[in-house]
Amino acid sequence: MAARSEKEPLDPVRQNQLLCERVRKELQCQRLHTQYSVNPLHRVHTITRKPMSWHDNIEEPADDKFLNLIHHAALEPRKKYSEPQTESQEIGWNATPLIHVDRTDRRLYLPRRKTEITK
């Protein structure tokens, strides 16, 4: 039993093989990203400017692509997508009633009424 718990020291050839295998696996998982943009799923919190700061008062041209991206991220899901993206969005996605509610028909329209007890 003592022979199992003691490990033999690795020779340099085996150590090099293990290192090469580890580096190869890490390189397979890595991707180089060169284009960065704002995450449209997170809201952007703006910070107010200082009124007397000269560099904040310089007029810069507005980036239309960036503004459209920010406005699109702030939209509700029904305006962003044509169909629900998750199972939980399917509940209530079509919020329009299937039949028109006629408020004069007493059989289908039962509003809450005030009584002496609930006043």
C-alpha distances in whole Angstrom, upper triangle without the diagonal:
4,5,5,7,9,12,15,18,20,23,27,28,25,26,29,29,27,30,32,31,31,34,35,34,36,39,39,39,42,45,48,51,54,56,56,58,58,56,59,56,57,60,61,62,65,66,70,71,73,77,78,75,77,74,73,77,77,78,75,75,74,71,72,68,66,69,69,65,65,68,66,62,65,66,65,63,66,68,65,64,66,63,60,57,55,55,56,59,60,61,64,65,68,70,73,74,75,78,81,81,85,85,88,87,86,84,81,82,81,81,80,83,84,85,86,82,80,83
4,5,5,7,10,12,16,18,21,25,26,23,24,28,27,26,28,31,30,30,33,35,34,35,38,39,39,41,45,47,50,53,56,56,58,58,56,59,57,57,60,61,62,65,65,69,70,72,76,77,74,75,73,72,76,76,77,74,75,73,70,71,68,66,69,68,65,65,68,66,63,65,66,65,63,66,68,65,64,66,64,61,58,56,56,57,60,61,62,65,66,69,71,74,76,76,80,82,82,86,86,90,88,88,86,83,83,82,82,81,84,85,86,87,83,82,84
4,6,6,8,10,13,16,18,22,23,20,21,25,25,23,26,29,28,28,31,32,32,33,36,37,37,39,43,46,49,52,54,54,57,57,55,58,56,56,60,61,62,65,65,69,70,72,76,77,74,75,72,72,76,75,76,73,74,72,69,70,67,65,68,68,64,64,67,65,62,64,66,65,63,66,68,65,64,66,63,61,57,55,55,57,59,61,62,65,65,69,71,74,76,76,80,82,83,86,87,90,89,88,86,83,84,83,83,82,85,86,87,88,85,83,85
4,6,7,10,13,15,18,22,22,19,20,24,23,21,24,27,25,25,29,30,29,31,34,34,34,37,40,43,46,49,52,51,54,54,52,55,53,53,56,57,59,62,62,66,68,69,73,74,71,73,70,69,73,73,73,71,71,69,66,67,64,62,65,64,61,61,64,62,59,61,62,61,59,62,64,61,60,62,59,57,53,51,52,53,56,57,58,62,62,65,67,70,72,72,76,78,79,82,83,86,85,84,82,79,80,79,79,78,81,82,84,85,81,79,82
4,6,10,13,15,18,21,23,20,20,24,23,21,24,26,25,25,28,30,29,30,33,34,34,36,39,42,45,48,50,50,52,52,50,53,51,51,54,55,57,59,60,64,65,67,71,71,69,70,67,67,71,70,71,69,69,67,65,66,63,61,63,63,59,59,62,60,57,59,61,60,58,61,63,60,59,61,59,56,53,51,51,52,55,56,57,61,61,64,66,69,71,72,75,78,78,82,82,85,84,84,82,79,79,78,78,77,80,81,82,83,80,78,80
4,7,9,12,15,19,20,18,18,22,22,20,22,25,24,24,27,29,28,30,33,33,34,36,39,42,45,48,50,50,52,53,51,54,52,52,55,56,57,60,61,64,66,67,71,72,69,70,67,67,71,70,71,69,69,68,65,66,63,61,64,64,60,60,63,61,58,61,62,62,60,63,64,61,61,63,61,58,54,53,53,54,57,58,60,63,63,66,68,72,73,74,78,80,80,84,84,88,87,86,84,81,82,81,81,80,83,84,85,86,83,81,83
4,6,9,12,15,17,14,14,18,18,16,18,21,21,21,24,26,25,26,29,30,31,32,36,39,42,45,47,47,50,51,49,52,50,50,54,54,56,58,59,63,64,65,69,70,67,68,65,65,69,68,69,66,67,65,62,64,60,59,61,61,58,58,61,59,56,59,60,60,58,61,62,59,58,61,59,56,52,51,52,53,55,57,58,61,61,65,66,70,72,73,76,79,79,83,83,87,86,85,83,80,81,80,80,79,82,83,85,86,83,80,83
4,6,9,12,14,12,12,16,16,15,18,20,20,21,23,25,25,27,29,30,31,33,37,39,42,45,48,48,51,52,50,53,52,52,55,56,57,60,60,64,65,67,70,71,68,69,66,66,69,69,70,67,67,66,63,64,61,59,62,62,59,59,62,61,58,60,62,62,60,63,64,61,60,62,60,58,54,53,54,55,57,59,61,64,63,67,69,72,74,75,78,81,82,85,86,89,88,88,86,83,83,83,83,82,85,86,88,89,86,84,86
4,6,9,12,10,10,13,14,13,15,18,19,19,21,23,24,25,27,29,30,31,35,37,40,43,46,46,49,50,49,52,51,51,54,54,56,58,58,62,63,64,68,68,65,66,63,63,67,66,67,64,65,64,61,62,59,58,61,61,57,58,61,59,56,59,61,61,59,62,63,60,59,62,60,57,54,52,54,55,57,59,61,64,63,67,68,72,74,75,78,81,81,85,86,89,89,88,87,83,83,83,83,82,85,86,88,89,86,84,86
4,7,8,6,6,10,11,10,12,15,15,16,18,20,21,22,24,26,27,28,32,34,37,40,43,43,46,48,46,50,49,49,52,53,54,56,57,61,61,63,67,67,64,65,61,62,65,64,65,62,63,61,59,60,57,55,58,58,55,55,59,57,54,57,59,59,57,60,61,58,57,59,58,55,52,51,52,53,55,57,59,62,61,65,67,70,72,73,77,79,80,84,84,88,87,87,85,82,82,82,82,81,84,85,87,89,86,83,85
4,6,6,6,9,10,11,12,14,16,17,19,20,22,23,25,26,28,29,33,34,38,40,44,44,47,49,48,51,51,51,54,54,56,58,59,62,63,64,68,68,65,66,62,63,66,65,66,63,63,62,59,61,58,56,60,60,56,57,60,59,56,59,61,61,59,62,63,59,59,61,59,57,54,53,54,56,58,59,62,64,63,67,69,72,75,75,79,81,82,86,87,91,90,90,88,85,85,85,84,84,87,88,90,92,89,86,88
4,6,5,6,9,10,10,12,14,15,16,18,20,21,22,24,26,27,30,32,35,38,41,42,45,47,46,49,49,49,52,52,54,56,57,60,61,62,66,66,62,63,60,60,64,62,63,60,61,60,57,58,55,54,57,57,54,55,58,57,54,57,59,59,58,61,61,58,57,60,58,57,53,52,54,55,57,59,61,64,63,66,68,71,74,75,78,81,82,85,86,90,89,89,88,84,84,84,84,84,87,88,90,92,89,86,88
4,5,5,6,9,10,11,12,14,15,17,19,20,21,23,25,26,29,31,35,37,40,42,45,47,46,49,49,49,52,53,55,56,57,61,61,63,67,67,63,64,60,61,64,63,64,60,61,60,57,58,55,54,57,57,53,55,58,56,54,57,59,59,57,60,61,57,56,58,57,55,52,51,53,54,56,58,60,63,62,65,67,70,73,74,77,80,81,85,86,89,88,89,87,84,84,84,84,83,87,88,90,92,89,86,88
4,5,5,6,9,10,11,12,14,15,17,18,20,21,23,25,28,30,34,36,40,41,44,45,44,47,47,47,51,51,53,55,56,60,60,62,66,66,63,63,60,60,64,62,63,60,60,59,56,57,54,52,56,56,52,53,56,54,52,55,57,57,55,58,58,55,54,56,55,53,49,48,50,52,53,55,57,60,59,62,65,68,70,71,75,77,78,82,83,86,86,86,84,81,81,81,81,80,84,85,87,89,86,83,85
4,5,5,6,9,10,11,12,14,16,17,18,20,22,23,26,28,31,34,37,38,41,43,42,45,44,45,48,48,50,52,53,56,57,59,62,63,59,60,57,57,60,59,60,57,57,56,53,55,51,50,53,53,50,51,54,52,50,53,55,55,53,56,57,53,53,55,54,52,48,47,49,50,52,54,56,59,58,61,63,67,69,70,73,76,77,80,81,85,84,84,83,79,79,79,79,79,82,83,85,87,84,81,83
4,5,5,6,9,10,10,12,14,15,16,18,20,21,24,26,30,32,35,36,40,42,41,44,44,44,47,48,49,51,52,56,56,58,61,62,58,59,55,56,59,58,58,55,55,54,51,53,50,48,52,52,48,50,53,51,49,52,54,54,52,55,56,52,52,54,53,51,47,47,49,50,52,54,56,59,57,61,63,66,69,69,73,75,77,80,81,85,84,85,83,80,80,80,79,79,83,84,86,88,85,82,84
4,5,5,6,9,10,11,12,14,15,17,19,20,24,26,29,32,35,36,39,41,40,43,43,44,47,47,49,52,53,56,57,59,62,63,60,60,56,57,60,59,59,56,56,55,51,53,49,48,51,51,48,49,52,50,48,51,53,53,51,54,54,51,50,52,51,49,45,45,47,48,50,52,54,57,55,59,61,64,67,67,71,73,75,78,80,83,82,83,81,78,78,78,78,78,81,83,85,87,84,81,83
4,5,5,6,9,10,11,12,14,16,17,19,22,24,28,31,34,35,38,39,38,41,40,41,44,45,47,49,50,54,55,57,60,61,58,58,55,55,58,57,57,54,54,53,50,51,48,46,50,49,46,47,50,48,46,49,50,50,48,52,52,49,48,50,49,47,43,42,44,46,47,49,51,54,53,56,59,62,64,65,69,71,72,76,77,80,80,80,78,75,75,75,75,75,78,79,82,83,80,78,80
4,5,5,6,9,10,11,12,14,16,17,20,22,25,28,31,32,35,37,36,39,39,39,43,43,45,47,48,51,52,54,57,58,54,55,52,52,55,54,54,51,51,50,47,49,45,44,47,47,44,45,48,46,44,47,49,49,47,51,51,47,47,49,48,46,43,42,44,45,47,49,51,54,52,56,58,61,64,65,68,71,72,75,76,80,79,80,78,75,75,75,74,74,78,79,81,83,80,77,79
4,5,5,6,9,10,11,12,15,16,19,20,24,27,30,31,34,36,36,39,39,39,43,43,45,47,48,52,52,54,58,58,55,55,52,52,55,54,54,51,51,50,46,48,44,43,47,46,43,44,48,46,44,47,48,49,47,50,50,47,46,48,47,46,42,42,44,45,47,48,51,53,52,55,58,61,63,64,68,70,71,75,76,80,79,80,78,75,75,75,75,75,78,80,82,84,81,78,80
4,6,5,6,9,10,11,13,15,18,20,24,27,30,31,34,36,35,37,37,38,41,42,44,46,48,51,52,55,58,59,55,56,52,52,55,54,54,51,51,49,46,47,44,43,46,45,42,43,46,44,42,45,47,47,45,48,48,45,44,46,45,43,39,39,41,43,44,46,48,51,49,53,55,58,61,61,65,67,69,72,74,77,76,77,75,72,72,72,72,72,76,77,79,81,79,76,78
4,5,5,6,9,10,11,13,16,19,22,25,28,29,31,33,32,35,34,35,38,39,41,43,45,48,49,51,55,56,52,53,49,49,53,51,52,49,48,47,44,45,42,40,43,43,40,41,44,42,40,43,44,45,43,46,46,43,42,44,43,41,38,37,39,41,42,44,46,49,47,51,53,56,59,60,63,66,67,71,72,75,74,75,73,70,70,70,70,70,73,74,77,79,76,73,75
4,5,5,6,9,10,11,14,16,19,22,25,26,29,31,31,34,34,34,38,38,40,42,43,47,47,49,53,54,50,51,47,47,50,49,49,46,46,45,41,43,39,38,42,41,38,39,42,41,38,42,43,44,42,45,45,42,41,44,43,41,37,37,40,41,42,44,47,49,48,51,53,56,59,60,64,66,67,71,72,75,75,75,74,70,70,71,70,70,74,75,78,80,77,74,76
4,5,5,6,9,10,13,16,19,22,25,26,29,31,31,34,33,34,38,38,41,43,44,48,49,51,54,55,52,52,48,48,51,50,50,47,46,45,41,42,39,38,41,41,38,39,42,40,38,42,43,43,41,44,45,41,40,42,41,40,36,36,38,40,41,43,46,48,46,50,52,55,58,58,62,64,66,70,71,74,74,75,73,69,70,70,70,70,74,75,78,80,77,74,76
4,5,5,7,9,12,15,18,22,24,25,28,30,29,31,31,32,36,36,39,41,43,46,47,50,53,54,51,51,48,47,51,49,49,46,46,44,41,41,38,37,40,39,36,37,40,38,36,39,41,41,39,42,42,38,38,40,39,37,33,33,35,37,38,40,42,45,43,47,49,52,55,55,59,61,63,67,68,71,71,71,70,66,66,67,66,67,70,72,74,76,74,71,72
4,5,5,6,10,13,16,19,22,22,25,27,26,29,29,29,33,33,36,38,39,43,44,46,50,51,47,48,44,44,47,46,46,43,42,41,38,39,35,34,37,37,34,35,38,36,34,37,38,39,37,40,41,37,36,39,38,36,32,32,35,36,37,39,42,44,42,46,48,51,54,55,59,61,62,66,67,70,70,70,69,65,65,66,65,65,69,70,73,75,72,69,71
4,5,5,8,10,14,17,20,21,24,26,26,29,29,30,33,33,36,38,40,43,44,46,49,50,47,47,43,43,46,45,45,41,41,40,36,37,34,33,36,36,33,34,37,35,33,37,38,39,37,40,40,36,36,38,38,36,33,33,36,37,38,40,42,45,43,46,48,51,54,55,59,61,62,66,67,71,70,71,70,66,66,67,66,67,70,72,74,76,74,71,72
4,6,8,11,14,18,20,21,24,26,25,28,28,29,33,33,36,38,40,44,45,47,51,52,48,49,45,45,47,46,46,42,41,40,36,37,33,33,36,35,32,34,37,34,32,36,37,38,35,38,38,35,34,36,35,34,30,30,33,35,35,37,40,42,40,44,46,49,52,53,56,58,60,64,65,69,68,69,67,64,64,65,64,65,68,70,73,75,72,69,71
4,7,10,13,16,18,19,22,23,22,25,25,26,29,30,33,35,37,41,42,44,48,49,46,46,43,42,45,44,43,40,39,38,34,35,31,30,33,33,29,31,34,32,29,33,34,34,32,35,36,32,31,34,33,31,27,28,30,32,32,34,37,39,38,41,43,46,49,50,54,56,57,61,62,66,65,66,64,61,61,61,61,61,65,67,69,71,69,66,67
4,7,10,13,15,16,19,21,20,23,24,25,28,28,31,33,35,38,39,42,45,46,43,43,39,39,42,41,40,37,37,35,32,33,29,28,31,31,28,29,32,30,28,32,33,34,32,35,35,31,31,34,33,32,28,29,31,33,33,36,38,40,38,42,44,47,50,51,54,56,58,61,63,66,66,67,65,62,62,62,62,62,66,67,70,72,69,66,68
4,6,10,12,13,16,19,18,21,22,23,26,26,29,31,33,36,37,40,43,44,41,41,37,37,40,38,38,34,33,32,28,29,26,25,28,28,25,26,29,28,26,29,31,32,30,33,33,29,29,31,31,30,27,28,31,32,32,34,37,39,37,40,42,45,48,49,53,54,56,60,61,65,64,65,64,60,60,61,61,61,65,66,69,71,69,66,67
4,6,9,11,15,17,18,21,22,23,26,25,28,30,31,35,35,38,41,42,38,38,34,34,37,35,35,31,31,29,26,27,24,23,27,27,23,25,28,27,25,29,31,32,31,34,33,29,30,32,33,32,28,30,33,34,34,36,39,40,38,41,43,46,49,50,54,56,57,61,62,66,66,67,66,62,62,62,62,62,66,67,70,72,70,67,68
4,6,7,11,14,14,17,19,20,22,22,25,26,28,31,32,35,37,39,35,35,31,31,34,32,31,28,27,26,22,24,20,19,23,23,20,22,25,23,22,25,27,29,28,31,30,26,27,30,30,29,26,28,31,32,31,34,37,38,35,39,41,43,47,48,51,53,54,58,59,63,63,64,63,59,59,60,59,59,63,64,67,70,68,64,65
4,6,10,14,15,18,20,21,23,22,25,26,28,30,31,33,36,37,33,33,29,29,31,29,29,25,24,23,20,21,18,18,21,22,19,21,24,23,22,26,28,30,29,32,30,27,28,30,31,31,28,30,33,34,33,36,39,39,37,40,42,44,48,49,53,54,55,59,60,63,64,65,64,61,60,61,60,61,64,66,69,71,69,66,66
4,7,10,12,15,17,18,20,19,22,23,25,28,28,31,34,35,32,31,27,27,29,27,26,23,22,20,17,18,15,14,18,18,15,17,21,20,19,22,24,26,26,28,27,23,24,27,28,28,25,28,31,32,31,33,36,36,34,37,39,41,45,46,49,50,52,55,57,60,61,62,61,58,57,58,57,58,61,63,66,68,66,63,64
4,7,9,12,14,15,17,16,19,19,22,25,25,28,31,32,29,29,25,24,27,25,24,21,20,19,15,17,14,12,16,16,13,15,18,17,16,19,22,24,24,27,25,22,23,26,28,27,24,26,30,30,29,32,34,35,32,35,37,39,43,45,48,49,50,54,54,58,59,60,59,56,55,56,55,55,58,60,63,65,63,60,60
4,6,9,12,12,14,13,16,17,19,22,23,26,29,30,28,28,24,23,25,24,23,19,18,16,13,14,11,9,12,13,10,11,14,14,13,16,18,21,21,24,22,19,20,24,25,25,22,24,28,28,26,29,32,32,29,32,34,36,40,42,45,45,47,50,51,55,55,57,56,52,51,52,51,52,55,56,60,62,60,57,57
4,6,9,9,10,9,12,14,16,19,21,24,27,29,26,27,23,21,24,23,22,19,18,16,13,14,11,8,11,11,8,8,12,12,10,13,15,18,18,21,20,17,19,23,24,23,21,22,26,26,24,27,29,29,27,30,31,34,37,39,42,43,44,48,48,52,53,54,53,50,49,49,48,48,52,53,56,58,57,53,54
4,5,6,8,9,13,15,18,21,23,26,29,31,29,30,27,24,27,26,25,23,22,19,16,16,13,11,13,13,9,9,12,11,8,11,14,16,16,19,18,15,17,20,21,20,17,19,23,22,21,24,26,26,24,28,29,31,35,37,40,41,42,45,46,50,50,51,51,47,46,47,46,46,49,51,54,56,54,51,51
4,6,7,9,13,15,18,21,23,27,29,32,30,31,28,25,27,27,25,23,22,18,16,15,12,10,11,10,7,7,9,8,5,8,10,12,12,15,14,11,13,17,18,17,15,17,21,20,18,21,23,23,21,24,25,28,31,33,37,37,38,42,43,46,47,48,48,44,43,44,43,43,47,48,51,53,52,48,49
4,7,10,13,16,19,22,25,28,31,34,32,33,30,27,29,30,28,26,25,22,19,19,16,14,14,14,10,10,11,10,6,8,10,11,11,15,14,11,13,17,17,15,13,14,18,17,16,19,21,21,19,23,24,26,30,32,35,36,37,40,41,45,45,46,46,42,41,42,40,41,44,46,49,51,49,46,46
4,6,9,13,16,19,22,25,28,30,29,30,27,25,27,28,27,24,24,21,19,19,17,14,14,14,11,9,12,11,7,9,11,13,13,17,17,14,16,20,20,19,17,17,21,19,18,22,23,23,22,25,25,28,32,34,37,38,38,42,42,46,46,47,47,43,42,42,41,41,44,45,48,50,49,45,46
4,6,10,13,16,19,22,25,28,26,28,25,22,24,25,24,22,22,19,18,18,16,13,13,13,11,8,10,11,7,7,10,12,14,17,16,15,17,21,22,20,19,20,23,21,19,23,24,23,22,25,25,28,31,34,37,37,38,41,41,45,45,46,46,43,41,42,40,40,43,44,47,49,47,44,44
4,6,10,13,15,19,21,24,22,24,21,19,21,22,21,19,19,16,15,16,15,12,11,13,11,8,10,12,9,9,13,15,17,20,19,17,20,24,25,24,22,23,26,25,23,27,28,27,26,29,29,31,35,37,40,40,41,44,44,47,48,49,49,46,44,45,43,43,46,46,50,51,50,46,46
4,7,10,13,16,19,22,20,22,20,17,19,21,21,20,20,18,17,18,18,14,14,16,14,11,13,15,12,11,15,17,20,23,21,20,23,27,28,27,25,26,29,27,25,29,30,29,28,31,30,33,36,39,42,41,42,45,44,48,49,50,50,47,45,45,43,42,45,46,49,50,49,45,45
4,6,9,13,15,18,17,19,17,13,16,17,17,16,18,15,16,17,18,14,13,16,15,12,14,16,14,13,17,20,22,25,23,22,26,29,31,29,28,29,32,30,29,32,33,32,31,33,33,35,38,41,44,43,44,46,46,50,51,52,52,49,47,47,45,45,47,48,51,52,51,47,47
4,6,9,12,15,14,16,15,12,14,16,17,17,19,17,18,20,21,17,16,19,19,15,17,20,18,17,21,23,26,29,27,26,29,33,34,33,32,33,36,33,32,36,36,35,34,37,36,39,42,45,47,46,47,49,49,52,54,54,55,52,49,50,47,47,49,49,52,54,52,49,48
4,7,9,12,12,14,13,10,12,15,15,16,18,17,19,21,22,19,17,21,21,17,19,22,21,19,23,25,28,31,29,28,32,35,37,35,34,36,38,36,35,38,38,37,36,39,38,40,43,46,48,47,47,50,49,52,54,55,56,53,50,50,48,47,50,49,53,54,53,49,48
4,6,9,8,10,10,7,9,12,13,14,17,16,19,21,23,19,18,22,22,19,21,24,23,22,25,28,31,33,31,31,34,37,39,38,37,38,41,39,38,41,42,40,39,42,41,43,46,49,51,50,50,53,52,56,58,58,59,56,54,54,51,51,53,53,56,57,56,53,52
4,6,5,9,10,7,9,12,15,16,19,19,22,24,26,23,22,26,26,23,24,28,27,26,29,32,35,37,35,34,38,41,43,42,41,42,45,43,41,45,45,44,43,45,44,46,49,53,55,54,54,56,55,58,60,61,62,59,56,57,54,53,55,55,58,59,58,54,53
4,6,8,10,8,8,12,14,16,19,20,23,25,27,24,23,27,27,24,26,29,28,27,30,33,36,38,36,36,39,43,44,44,43,44,47,45,43,46,47,45,44,46,45,47,50,53,55,54,54,56,55,58,61,61,63,59,57,57,54,54,56,55,58,59,58,55,54
4,6,9,8,8,12,14,17,21,22,24,27,29,27,26,29,30,27,29,32,31,30,34,36,40,42,39,39,42,46,48,47,46,47,50,48,46,50,50,49,48,50,49,51,54,57,59,58,58,60,59,62,64,65,67,63,61,61,58,57,59,59,62,63,62,59,57
4,6,6,7,9,13,15,18,20,22,25,27,24,24,28,28,25,27,31,30,29,33,36,38,41,38,37,41,44,46,45,44,46,49,47,45,49,49,48,47,49,48,50,54,57,59,58,58,60,60,63,65,66,67,64,61,61,59,58,60,60,63,64,63,60,59
4,6,5,7,11,13,17,18,21,24,26,24,24,27,28,26,28,31,31,30,34,37,39,42,39,38,42,45,47,47,45,47,50,49,47,50,51,49,48,50,50,52,55,58,60,59,59,62,61,65,67,68,69,65,63,64,61,61,63,63,66,67,66,63,62
4,5,6,9,11,14,16,18,22,23,21,21,25,25,23,26,29,28,28,31,35,37,39,37,36,39,42,44,44,43,44,48,46,44,48,49,47,46,48,48,50,53,56,58,58,58,61,60,64,66,67,68,64,62,63,60,60,62,62,66,67,66,62,61
4,6,8,10,13,14,16,20,21,19,18,22,23,21,23,26,25,25,28,31,34,36,34,33,36,39,42,41,40,41,45,43,41,45,45,44,43,45,45,46,50,53,55,54,55,57,57,60,62,63,64,61,58,59,56,56,59,59,62,63,62,59,58
4,6,9,12,14,17,20,22,20,19,23,24,22,23,27,27,26,29,32,35,37,34,34,37,40,43,42,41,43,47,45,43,46,47,45,44,46,45,47,50,53,55,54,55,57,57,60,62,63,64,61,59,59,57,57,59,59,62,64,63,59,58
4,6,10,12,15,18,20,19,18,22,23,22,23,27,27,27,30,33,36,38,35,34,37,40,43,43,41,44,47,46,43,46,48,46,44,46,46,48,51,54,56,55,56,58,58,61,63,65,66,62,60,61,59,59,61,61,65,66,66,62,61
4,7,9,12,15,18,17,16,19,21,20,21,24,25,25,27,31,34,35,32,31,35,37,40,40,39,42,45,44,42,44,46,44,42,44,44,45,49,52,54,53,54,56,56,59,61,63,64,60,58,59,57,57,60,60,64,65,65,61,60
4,6,9,12,15,13,13,17,18,18,19,22,23,23,26,29,31,33,30,29,32,35,38,38,37,39,43,42,39,42,44,42,40,42,42,44,47,50,52,52,53,55,55,59,60,62,63,59,57,59,56,57,60,60,64,66,65,61,60
4,6,9,12,12,12,14,16,16,17,20,21,22,24,28,30,31,28,27,30,32,35,36,35,38,41,40,38,41,42,41,38,40,40,42,45,48,50,49,51,53,54,57,59,61,61,58,56,57,55,56,59,60,63,65,64,61,60
4,6,9,8,8,11,13,13,14,16,18,18,20,24,26,27,24,23,26,29,32,32,31,34,38,37,34,37,38,37,35,36,37,38,42,44,46,46,47,50,50,54,55,57,58,54,52,54,52,53,55,56,60,62,61,57,57
4,6,5,6,9,10,11,12,14,16,17,19,23,24,26,23,21,24,27,29,30,29,32,35,35,32,35,37,35,33,35,35,37,41,43,45,45,47,49,50,53,55,57,57,53,52,53,52,53,55,57,60,62,61,58,57
4,5,5,6,9,10,10,12,14,15,17,20,22,23,20,18,21,24,27,28,27,30,33,33,30,32,34,33,30,32,33,34,38,40,42,42,44,46,47,50,52,54,54,51,49,51,49,50,53,55,58,61,60,56,56
4,6,5,6,9,10,11,12,15,16,19,20,22,18,16,19,22,24,25,24,27,31,31,28,30,32,31,29,31,32,33,37,39,42,42,43,46,47,51,52,54,54,50,49,51,49,50,53,55,58,61,60,56,56
4,5,5,6,9,10,11,13,15,18,19,21,19,16,19,22,25,25,24,26,30,30,27,30,32,31,28,31,31,33,37,39,42,42,43,46,47,51,52,53,53,50,48,50,48,49,52,53,57,59,58,54,54
4,5,5,6,8,10,11,13,16,18,20,17,15,19,22,24,25,24,26,30,29,26,29,31,29,27,29,29,31,35,37,40,39,41,44,44,48,49,51,51,47,46,47,46,46,49,51,54,56,55,52,52
4,5,5,6,9,10,11,14,16,17,14,12,15,18,21,22,21,24,27,27,24,26,28,27,24,26,27,28,32,34,37,37,38,41,42,46,47,49,49,45,44,45,44,45,48,50,53,56,55,51,51
4,6,5,6,9,10,14,14,17,14,11,14,18,20,20,19,22,25,25,22,25,27,26,23,26,27,29,32,34,37,37,39,42,43,46,47,49,49,45,44,45,44,45,48,50,53,56,54,51,51
4,5,5,6,9,12,14,17,14,12,16,19,21,21,20,22,25,24,22,25,26,25,23,26,26,28,32,34,37,37,38,41,42,45,46,48,48,44,43,44,42,43,46,47,51,53,52,48,48
4,5,5,7,10,13,14,11,10,14,17,19,20,19,22,25,24,21,24,25,23,21,23,23,25,29,31,34,34,35,38,38,42,43,45,45,41,40,41,40,40,44,45,48,51,50,46,46
4,5,5,9,10,12,9,7,11,14,16,16,16,19,22,21,18,21,22,21,19,21,22,23,27,29,32,32,34,37,38,41,42,44,44,40,39,40,39,40,43,45,48,51,50,46,47
4,6,8,9,12,10,8,11,15,16,16,15,17,20,19,17,20,21,21,18,21,22,24,28,30,33,33,35,38,38,42,43,44,44,40,39,40,39,40,43,44,48,50,49,45,46
4,7,9,12,10,9,13,16,17,17,16,18,21,19,17,20,21,20,18,20,20,23,26,29,32,32,32,36,36,40,41,42,42,38,37,38,36,37,40,41,45,47,46,42,42
4,6,8,6,6,10,13,14,14,14,17,19,18,15,17,18,17,15,17,17,19,23,25,28,28,29,32,33,37,38,39,39,35,34,35,34,35,38,40,43,46,45,41,41
4,6,6,6,9,12,12,12,12,14,16,14,11,14,15,13,11,14,14,16,20,22,25,25,26,30,30,34,35,36,36,32,31,32,31,32,35,37,40,43,42,38,39
4,5,5,6,9,9,8,9,11,13,12,8,11,13,12,9,12,13,16,19,21,24,25,27,30,31,35,35,36,36,32,31,32,32,33,36,38,42,44,43,39,40
4,6,6,7,8,8,10,12,14,13,9,11,12,10,7,9,10,13,16,18,21,22,24,27,28,32,32,34,33,29,29,30,30,31,35,37,40,43,42,39,40
4,6,7,10,11,12,15,17,16,13,14,16,14,11,12,13,15,19,21,23,24,26,29,30,33,34,36,36,32,31,33,32,34,37,39,43,45,45,41,42
4,7,9,10,10,13,16,16,13,14,17,15,12,14,16,18,22,23,26,27,29,32,33,37,37,39,39,35,34,36,35,37,40,42,45,48,47,44,44
4,6,7,8,11,14,14,11,12,15,14,11,13,15,17,20,22,25,26,28,32,33,37,37,39,38,34,34,36,35,37,40,43,46,49,48,44,45
4,7,9,12,14,15,12,12,15,14,10,11,14,15,19,19,23,24,27,30,32,35,35,37,36,32,32,34,34,36,40,43,46,49,48,44,46
4,6,9,11,12,9,8,12,12,8,10,13,15,18,18,22,24,26,30,31,35,34,36,35,31,31,33,33,35,39,41,45,48,46,43,45
4,6,7,8,5,6,9,10,7,10,13,15,18,19,23,24,26,30,31,35,34,36,34,31,31,32,32,34,38,40,43,46,44,41,43
4,7,9,7,8,11,13,10,14,16,19,22,23,26,28,30,34,35,39,38,39,38,34,34,35,35,37,40,43,45,48,47,43,45
4,5,5,7,10,12,11,14,16,20,22,23,26,29,30,34,35,38,38,38,37,33,33,34,34,35,39,41,44,47,45,42,43
4,5,5,8,11,10,13,16,19,20,21,25,27,28,32,33,37,36,36,34,31,31,32,32,33,37,39,42,45,43,40,42
4,5,6,9,9,13,14,18,19,20,24,26,27,30,31,35,34,34,33,29,29,30,30,30,34,36,39,42,40,36,39
4,5,7,6,10,11,15,17,19,22,24,25,29,30,33,33,33,32,28,28,29,29,30,34,36,39,42,40,37,39
4,6,5,8,10,13,15,16,20,22,23,27,28,32,31,32,30,26,27,28,28,30,33,36,39,42,40,37,39
4,6,8,9,12,14,15,18,20,21,25,26,29,28,29,27,24,24,25,25,26,30,32,35,38,36,33,35
4,5,5,9,11,13,16,17,18,22,23,26,26,27,25,22,22,23,23,24,28,30,33,36,35,32,33
4,6,9,11,13,16,18,20,23,25,28,28,29,28,24,24,26,26,27,31,33,36,40,38,35,37
4,6,8,9,13,15,16,20,22,25,25,26,25,21,22,24,24,26,30,32,36,39,38,35,36
4,6,9,12,13,14,18,19,22,22,24,23,19,19,21,21,23,26,29,32,35,35,31,33
4,6,9,10,11,15,17,20,20,22,21,17,17,20,20,22,26,29,32,36,35,32,33
4,6,7,8,12,14,17,17,18,17,14,14,17,17,20,24,27,30,33,33,30,31
4,7,9,13,15,18,17,19,17,14,15,18,19,22,26,29,32,35,35,32,34
4,6,9,12,14,13,16,14,11,12,16,17,21,24,27,30,34,34,31,33
4,6,9,12,11,14,14,11,11,15,16,19,22,26,29,32,33,30,31
4,6,9,9,11,11,8,8,11,12,16,18,22,25,28,29,26,27
4,5,6,9,10,8,7,11,12,16,18,21,24,28,29,26,27
4,6,7,10,8,6,9,9,13,14,18,21,24,25,23,23
4,6,9,9,7,10,11,14,15,19,21,25,26,24,25
4,6,6,6,9,11,15,16,19,21,25,26,25,26
4,6,5,7,9,12,13,17,18,22,23,22,23
4,6,7,11,14,15,19,20,24,25,23,25
4,6,10,13,15,19,21,25,25,23,25
4,6,10,12,16,18,22,22,20,22
4,7,9,12,15,18,19,17,18
4,6,10,13,16,17,14,15
4,7,10,13,13,11,12
4,6,10,11,9,10
4,7,8,6,6
4,5,5,6
4,6,6
4,6
4
